[in-house]
Amino acid sequence: MKKVLVLCTGNSCRSQIAEGYLKHFAGDKAAIFSAGVETHGVNPRAIFTMARDGIDISQHTSNNIREYDNINFDYVITVCDNAKERCPFFPANAKKFHYNFPDPAKATGSEDDILAEFERVRNLIKDYSRAFVLENL
């Protein structure tokens, strides 16, 4: 079984959303993990916006990349430039992918504006995740 790691800065939004969709689209084709170079906790708006699309990430935890030092990943996907720059060296032959998704946690305005940004980014990540599974798993 392939092992996929999604890496972001704080493992709170983008990587959590990607983990949810990758698990959904990959099914039993892969083991999906997510982590951050820091841990910020899972963002409640990420949980909410995923639930609106039928994906439950409410039991996800915010993990640090160092928790996975002993796993030889087949794929590492960085979902923000900061994580790509700070991504630790993986001794395995992990194939690396990168896409700098906007950070919905930085959205401002009314609650409706912020949730609209979360949904916009969620949909970008959903499309990316679906394509990743089709092309790589």
N, C-alpha and C positions, 0 to 999 in steps of 0.2 A: 504494500500500500504506500502510495506517495505521501510525503509529509510536506505541508505548506505552512510557512510562517509569514504573517502579515505584520509589518513593523511600522510604527508611527512614533511620534514624540512621546505622548503621554498615555497611549493605549486607552483613550477615553471616548473618541468619536469615530474617526475615519477607519481605524483598524478594527474596531468593534463591529462597525457596519459591514466592512469587507469580510470579516470572519463569519458573520451571520449569513451573508449571501453565498460565500464560497461553500459553507457547509450545506446550505440549501441546494445549490446547483450541483455540487460534487456528489452528494449522497455518500455512498460507501466507497467511492473511488479514491478518497484521500482523507488523511487526518489533518485537520485545519487548526492552527494555533494563531494567537495574536499576542503581541507584546509591544512595549514601549522602551525607549532608551531611558525613560523615567516612568513613573506610574502616577496617574492623576485620578483614578477611579472612573467608573463607567458613567458617562454623561447621561442624566435622566432624559434629556431631549433626544438623544440617540436611541434610547430604549423606546421612547414614545413614538418617534417617527418610524422606527422599524416595525413596531406593533401595528401601526396604521397600514403597513404593507403585509401583515400576516406573519412576520418573523419575530420570534421571541428571543431577545438577547438579555432578558432581565436577570438571568442567572450567570451571565458572563462575569469574569473578574478582570481587574486591571493587573497585568503581569509585567514584570521586568524582563528584559531580554536575557539577563544572566540566569534566569530560572530554566532556560532551555539550552544551556551550554552542552549538555550531554546528548542532545538530539541531532542526528545528521539529517538536515532538511534537504529535500530535493529542490524546493523552490523557496526563495525569499522575495517577498513583494514589499517594497517600501512605498508608502502612500503619502509621504510628504518629503520635501527637500531636506528638512532638518534631520530626519531619521536616516536618509540616504547618506548624508555627510557624516553622521555619527554612528552609522551601522558598524558594529564590530566585525572583525574578520571571522568568517566561518571556515574552519578547516575542511569541511566536507566540500564536495563538488556542487554545492547548491547553485542552481541557475538563478540569477538575480533579475528582477523586474522592477521598474520604477514608474510611478505615475504620481505627480504632485497634485492631489486633490485639494480644493480650497478647504479651509478649516471652518466648518459651520459654527464652532464655538466662539468664533470672533465676530459673528453676525451681531448687528446692532439694530435698534428700532423697536417697534412694538413686538409683543409676543407673537403675533401673527406673522410679522416680517421675519423674525428669527426662525420660526417653524417652517416658513416657506424656504428659507435658505437651507435648513436641515434636510428638507424633502428634495430640494434641487441637488444637493451634494449626494444624498442617499441614492437618487436615481442615476447619477453619474457612476457611483460605485457599483450599483446593481448591474448596469450595462457592462462595466469593465469585468466584474466577477463572472458574469455569464459567459463573456467572450473568453476569459482566461480558462475556464473549465472546458469549454468546447475545444480550444486550441491546444491545451496542455495536459488535460487529464482524460 
